[in-house]
Amino acid sequence: MILVLGSTGKIGRELVPSLLDKGARVRALTRDPARARIDPRAEVVTGDLDTFDPALLDGVDRVFVLTSGHGSDPLAQERAVLEAATDVAHVVKLSTTGVHFGQTDPISLVHTAAEQAVREAGPDWTILRPGTFMDNRFAWLHAVRGDGVIRVTEGDPASALVHVRDIAEVAATVLTTDGHAGRTYPITGGEALTTRRQVEILGDALGRQLTYAEESEADSRARMLGYGWPASAVDGLFELKQQSAGNEEIVFGTVRELLGRAPLTFADWAREHAAAFA
């Protein structure tokens, strides 16, 4: 039995069916089963990571640890799960490439501490460190539906964007096969693309012209704050971007190594989600 945290998120919604297709039994944790759309083959259970119930681990052999971002302290959430997981055989934690590169932005620091907690918890562990998700480009949705101008902060680095399905399939492989204990896997796509090139690829998939436009950091900050983002979140995002410049373009071969195929491309992602931008 594999307990999947974050079962309705970007990765979880791909991971649950992937595990089931491999013949695993899956217990999918969600705060609201009535609203969750989870593969009916899974055992769906109600839970809140802020008040984690150790009984959720009864009969569980392996755990996929992913905090949803809900609650005030994601590090405390992960530690609560780990404290209850002493009889689990294997814990697989989702982290970030920011840890791989030693970044000290707020997001990377939380994952650094959580990785250490996983290593000290007792069960076998594997850590997955994905880079920037292709799904982050859903942030362009309103611009595409509006004037078609994609405004990007000047100096935005090239990035080896990774498809969430690749992350999920790597996780499913690690959770259902042996030989991964004590391993740390950075995960990226197969090529680094400039943001301008990403805009072109998305436009090609949509069959329309999109315009790439750079703006100053001050203008980007004002725009994000105008969306209602907390100032702390905006500051954290820019600090992450500044520290990851030069790192995001590095390509790792984990997907090919573990899955035996090339990573999915941004063009694949754009075609899959073209209808969402219409």
C-alpha positions in Angstrom: 0.0 0.0 0.0 1.3 3.4 -1.0 0.0 6.6 0.7 0.1 9.6 -1.6 0.0 13.0 -0.1 -1.1 15.9 -2.4 -3.1 13.4 -4.4 -5.2 16.1 -6.2 -2.3 18.4 -7.0 -0.4 18.8 -10.3 1.8 15.7 -9.6 -0.6 13.7 -7.5 -3.3 13.6 -10.1 -0.8 12.0 -12.5 1.0 9.8 -9.9 -2.1 8.0 -8.5 -3.2 6.4 -11.8 0.4 5.7 -12.8 0.9 3.7 -9.5 -2.4 1.9 -10.0 -1.5 1.0 -13.6 1.7 -0.6 -12.2 -0.4 -2.8 -9.9 0.1 -0.9 -6.7 -2.6 -0.3 -4.1 -2.9 3.4 -3.4 -4.4 5.3 -0.5 -5.0 8.9 -1.7 -5.1 11.6 0.9 -7.4 14.6 0.3 -9.0 17.2 2.5 -12.3 17.0 0.6 -13.1 13.7 -1.0 -16.5 15.0 -2.1 -14.8 17.5 -4.4 -11.7 15.5 -5.3 -11.5 13.8 -8.7 -9.4 10.8 -7.9 -9.0 7.6 -9.9 -11.8 5.3 -8.5 -9.4 2.4 -8.2 -7.7 4.2 -5.3 -8.7 4.1 -1.7 -9.6 7.8 -0.9 -9.2 9.0 2.7 -9.9 12.3 4.3 -7.0 14.0 6.1 -5.4 17.4 6.9 -1.7 17.7 7.1 -1.9 20.3 9.9 -3.6 17.6 12.1 -2.1 14.4 10.5 -3.7 11.3 11.8 -1.2 8.4 12.2 -4.0 5.9 11.6 -3.8 6.9 7.9 -0.5 5.0 7.8 -2.0 1.7 9.0 -1.0 -1.0 6.5 1.1 1.5 4.5 4.5 0.3 3.1 5.6 3.4 1.3 4.7 7.1 1.4 5.0 9.9 -1.2 5.6 13.1 0.7 4.3 16.2 -0.9 2.9 19.1 1.1 0.1 21.0 -0.6 1.1 24.5 0.6 -2.1 24.7 2.6 -1.5 25.5 6.3 1.0 27.8 7.9 4.0 25.6 8.1 4.8 23.0 5.4 8.0 21.9 7.1 6.0 21.1 10.3 3.5 19.2 8.1 6.2 17.0 6.7 7.8 16.4 10.1 4.4 15.3 11.5 4.0 12.7 8.8 7.6 11.5 9.2 7.2 11.2 13.0 4.2 8.9 12.4 5.9 6.9 9.6 8.5 5.0 11.7 7.1 1.6 10.6 7.0 2.5 6.9 9.6 0.9 4.7 10.3 3.7 2.2 9.6 7.4 2.0 9.8 9.3 -1.3 10.0 13.1 -0.9 9.3 15.7 -3.5 11.8 18.5 -3.2 13.3 21.0 -5.7 16.5 21.5 -7.8 17.1 24.7 -5.7 18.4 22.3 -3.0 20.6 20.6 -5.5 22.3 23.9 -6.3 22.5 25.1 -2.7 20.1 28.0 -3.1 19.0 29.9 0.0 15.7 31.4 -1.2 12.8 30.7 1.1 11.3 27.8 -0.9 14.7 26.0 -1.3 15.5 26.5 2.4 12.2 24.8 3.5 13.0 21.9 1.3 16.6 21.7 2.5 15.3 21.3 6.1 12.6 18.8 5.0 15.1 16.7 3.1 17.3 16.5 6.3 14.2 15.4 8.3 13.5 12.7 5.7 17.1 11.4 6.0 16.9 11.3 9.8 13.4 9.8 10.1 14.4 6.1 10.0 12.7 4.5 6.9 14.6 4.2 3.6 14.3 7.4 1.6 14.5 8.7 -1.9 14.4 12.4 -2.8 13.2 13.8 -6.1 14.3 17.3 -7.1 12.3 18.6 -10.1 13.1 21.9 -11.8 10.5 24.4 -13.1 7.2 22.8 -14.0 5.8 23.4 -17.5 2.4 23.8 -15.7 3.8 27.2 -14.4 3.0 28.6 -17.8 -0.7 28.5 -17.0 0.2 31.8 -15.5 0.0 33.1 -19.0 -3.6 32.0 -19.4 -5.2 35.5 -18.9 -2.7 37.2 -21.2 -3.3 34.6 -24.0 -7.1 35.0 -23.7 -6.7 38.7 -23.6 -4.3 40.8 -25.8 -1.9 37.9 -26.5 1.0 39.8 -25.0 3.1 37.6 -22.6 4.9 40.0 -20.3 8.1 38.6 -18.8 10.5 40.1 -16.4 13.7 41.2 -18.2 16.5 38.8 -17.9 14.2 35.8 -17.3 16.6 32.8 -17.6 16.3 29.9 -20.1 14.8 26.9 -18.3 14.8 23.1 -18.9 11.1 22.9 -18.0 9.8 19.6 -16.9 6.4 18.0 -17.6 4.6 17.0 -14.4 3.8 13.6 -16.0 7.5 12.9 -16.2 7.9 13.7 -12.5 4.9 11.5 -11.6 6.2 8.6 -13.7 9.7 8.9 -12.1 8.0 8.9 -8.7 5.9 5.9 -9.6 9.0 4.0 -10.7 10.9 4.8 -7.5 7.9 3.8 -5.4 7.3 0.4 -7.1 10.9 -0.8 -7.9 13.9 -1.5 -5.8 17.4 0.1 -5.9 16.4 3.7 -5.1 17.0 3.8 -1.4 19.4 6.6 -0.4 19.3 8.1 -3.9 18.6 11.8 -4.8 17.3 12.4 -8.3 17.3 15.9 -10.0 14.6 15.9 -12.7 14.4 18.3 -15.7 13.1 18.3 -19.2 15.4 17.4 -22.1 16.2 20.9 -23.3 16.6 24.5 -22.0 14.3 27.0 -23.7 14.4 30.7 -23.5 11.1 32.3 -22.4 10.8 33.8 -25.9 11.0 30.4 -27.5 8.4 29.1 -25.0 6.0 31.8 -26.1 6.6 30.9 -29.8 6.0 27.2 -29.1 2.7 27.9 -27.3 1.6 30.2 -30.1 2.3 27.5 -32.6 0.2 25.0 -30.6 -2.6 27.5 -30.5 -2.3 28.5 -34.1 -2.1 32.2 -33.4 0.5 34.9 -32.9 1.6 35.6 -29.3 3.8 38.5 -28.5 6.8 38.3 -26.1 7.4 41.5 -24.2 10.0 42.2 -21.5 9.2 44.4 -18.5 11.2 45.7 -15.6 11.2 43.9 -12.3 9.3 46.9 -10.7 6.5 46.5 -13.3 6.4 42.8 -12.8 6.1 43.2 -9.0 3.3 45.8 -9.4 1.5 43.5 -11.8 1.7 40.5 -9.4 0.7 42.5 -6.4 -2.3 43.7 -8.5 -3.3 40.1 -8.8 -3.6 40.0 -5.0 -0.4 38.0 -4.4 1.1 38.6 -0.9 4.2 40.8 -0.9 6.1 38.0 0.8 5.2 35.5 -2.0 6.3 38.0 -4.7 9.6 38.7 -2.9 10.2 34.9 -2.5 9.6 34.4 -6.2 12.0 37.0 -7.3 14.7 35.8 -4.9 14.2 32.3 -6.3 14.5 33.5 -9.8 17.7 35.5 -9.0 19.4 32.5 -7.4 18.3 30.0 -10.0 19.6 32.1 -12.9 22.2 29.9 -14.7 21.0 26.8 -12.9 17.6 26.4 -14.6 19.2 25.7 -18.0 21.1 22.7 -16.8 19.6 19.4 -18.1 19.7 16.2 -16.1 19.2 12.7 -17.6 17.1 11.2 -14.9 13.9 10.8 -17.0 15.8 8.8 -19.7 17.7 6.9 -17.1 14.7 5.7 -15.1 12.0 5.6 -17.7 14.0 4.6 -20.7 12.6 7.3 -22.9 13.2 11.0 -23.7 11.4 13.6 -21.5 8.2 15.1 -22.8 8.8 18.4 -24.5 7.2 21.8 -24.0 5.6 21.4 -27.4 4.0 18.2 -26.1 2.7 20.2 -23.1 1.4 23.1 -25.3 -0.5 20.7 -27.6 -2.0 18.9 -24.6 -3.3 22.1 -23.0 -4.1 24.2 -26.0 -7.9 24.0 -25.3 -7.4 25.5 -21.8 -5.9 28.7 -23.4 -8.8 29.1 -25.9 
